[in-house]
Amino acid sequence: MDYNLKFSNQLKDGQKGEIAIMQYLAKKGYKLIHFNDTMDYDILLEKNGIETTVEIKTDRYETLKGFKTNNLFLEVMCNGKASGVIGTKAIYFIYYYPDYEKCYMITINELRHLLQYQPGLFIRKSHSGDKGRVTGYVINRDIAKNYFKVIDIPMENWEWANDYYERKKREFENSLKNPNNICHL
């Protein structure tokens, strides 16, 4: 598959995952303040007057590739710079498997503590993803469930997120076709 198409599809799945997780959190009383497009965090939420941030990784690799690894991949570096769980400023980290209707949640501080003080739980992977520019750690899901909170996220959240994403994409594309929406310099 063409690299740009693969990246585009992964980005779409990531955005749909953020929407699906936000929908789940909304049912738990959280209000979305905004989605973020920087490495600092993915969503900013508020509940009972307290703001919090979440980094979300959506993983469909096993379903799309047709074989099970049973791993979570935790990115820590891309192009020689801190990224993923090391680069984020989020408070929570959620690893979402829409096809298994599960997510794994942990605070970033707890996850960093595990990486630093219990390295035996992880396998380091270099030259991964993004044309080999990513470094990260793999942890088996059976081990991760002892440290992460595992939450059931019904498939309907993913399906709703997919429909919402496609609807918003069409609205945006249609707005570009309307000459009244074009900014003239």
Helices and strands as residue ranges (DSSP letters): H 3-27, E 31-38, E 41-47, E 50-58, H 61-65, E 71-78, E 81-82, H 84-87, E 92-97, G 98-100, E 102-107, H 108-117, G 119-121, E 123-128, G 130-132, E 134-140, H 141-144, E 149-152, H 155-177, G 179-181
